[in-house]
Amino acid sequence: MLEVPERSGILIHPANDAAKELQGCIAPVTSITAMGRGTGSRAAMRKVLEAYDSFRGKNPVIITVTKEVSDESKFTE
């Protein structure tokens, strides 16, 4: 989502349903179940924080978004 009102950065936080819980933020999940939906977001967030803590002060953490997925069929089983 571009140009989110009253936002100047991107936050990373737990959320399993992007449409309901996010406004331009990133939510890690352990499993993608559908476009914009996943499971295990709190567990995935713990792993992100553990990785960040292990690298703190050593290397920057950089996330690059390279492609928006537009084919929802990739997420169906």
TAHUMO-V217687 format. One record per pair of residues at least 6 apart in sequence whose C-alpha atoms are under 6 Angstrom apart, sorted by sequence separation. I is the first residue (numbers start at 1). GAP is how many residues later the second one is. D is the distance in Angstrom with one decimal. If there is no record, write none. Layout:
i=I gap=GAP d=D
i=I gap=GAP d=D
//
This chain:
i=15 gap=6 d=5.9
i=32 gap=6 d=4.2
i=31 gap=7 d=5.4
i=31 gap=8 d=5.4
i=29 gap=9 d=5.7
i=30 gap=9 d=6.0
i=29 gap=10 d=5.7
i=30 gap=10 d=5.1
i=29 gap=11 d=5.3
i=15 gap=12 d=5.4
i=29 gap=12 d=4.2
i=12 gap=13 d=5.9
i=14 gap=13 d=5.2
i=28 gap=13 d=5.6
i=11 gap=14 d=4.9
i=12 gap=14 d=4.8
i=13 gap=14 d=5.2
i=30 gap=14 d=5.6
i=10 gap=15 d=5.1
i=12 gap=15 d=5.6
i=29 gap=15 d=5.3
i=28 gap=16 d=5.5
i=28 gap=17 d=5.9
i=18 gap=18 d=5.1
i=17 gap=20 d=4.7
i=16 gap=21 d=5.5
i=16 gap=22 d=5.0
i=1 gap=23 d=4.9
i=16 gap=23 d=5.6
i=16 gap=25 d=5.9
i=15 gap=26 d=5.7
i=14 gap=27 d=5.0
i=14 gap=28 d=5.3
i=35 gap=37 d=5.6
i=34 gap=41 d=5.0
//
